[in-house]
Amino acid sequence: MQTIITVSNLGKTYASGFQALKGIDLEIRRGEIFALLGPNGAGKTTLISTICGIVRPSAGRVLVNGHDIVTDYRAARAMIGLVPQELTTDAFETVWATVSFSRGLFGKPPNPAHIEKVLRALSLWGKKDNRIITLSGGMKRRVLIAKALSHEPDILFLDEPTAGVDVELRRDMWQLVRSLKASGVTIILTTHYIDEAEEMADRIGVITGGEIILVEEKAELMRKLGKKQLVLQLDHALERIPAALGPYGLELSAEGTELTYTYDASDEPGRIIALLRHLDEAGVKFKDLQTTQSSLEDIFVSLVREAK
């Protein structure tokens, strides 16, 4: 798949001496949804702001479809729509005027049909003549999204787009994201709702301490790092795990009434069958069993903990 954003050895050190980004290398593919995950202060917003040309890098280079974000800023920035975390709009302008003005900032000719399409997609059409100051927080965030889409960008950055908003907006937001992806728009999002990344993203990147520690296809990440567990509810409590079952690394819990076997996708398919046979041979009887699998959130927490 063609690369649309290339980040090479990117660094950012502020005047205070704080190093927010440390030698980041990253490629974003055209038409994908890329989720950037990381704890607070990890560098997510700094990375996005640098790629968008808002923060000037201390080192390295960013190319947006071949355009350098520093030396060819206008061409690079024209391809990007950004929805920031902060609600920053002119409070006394109308919704229509605000979104139309944003389009003009990028040198785009007036296109009322496009503005109407965007406002309708975000359930803002009925508010088009309202002043921003009269809108709720959720509606103001919809306006930010409309502004970002006003100039028909090829790339859309969503920095915590659904933080603190209602369920309806979250649903509308992800429906819009899916339609934008279908039309060929590349989408990069940060989110604290890891279930959203798990549902929406094609690839996952994890950043902590200003460094990218992992970039992986979501499905492959879940396959490689998603631990599975088989929990057996025993007929009778055990004082200890029989020595013959030692190779399985079983854990005894719930006062000896539960046995847990942890495994992953790389385990041989027949290993669970062998475990059940060996349990029977060891005289360990169970009355129920259940399986669980790690979520993306479990994987994320584990990766960040290991990186510390």
Secondary structure, 3 states (H helix, E strand, C coil): CCEEEEEEEEEEECCCCCEEEEEEEEEEECCCEEEEECCCCCCHHHHHHHHCCCCCCCEEEEEECCEECCCCHHHHHHCEEEECCCCCCCCCCEHHHHHHHHHHHCCCCCCHHHHHHHHHHCCCHHHCCCEHHHCCHHHHHHHHHHHHHCCCCCEEEEECCCCCCCHHHHHHHHHHHHHHHHCCCEEEEECCCHHHHHHHCCEEEEEECCEEEEEEEHHHHHHHHCCEEEEEEECCCCCCCCHHHHHHCCEEECCCCEEEEEECCCCCCCHHHHHHHHHHHCCCCEEEEEEEECCHHHHHHHHHHHHC
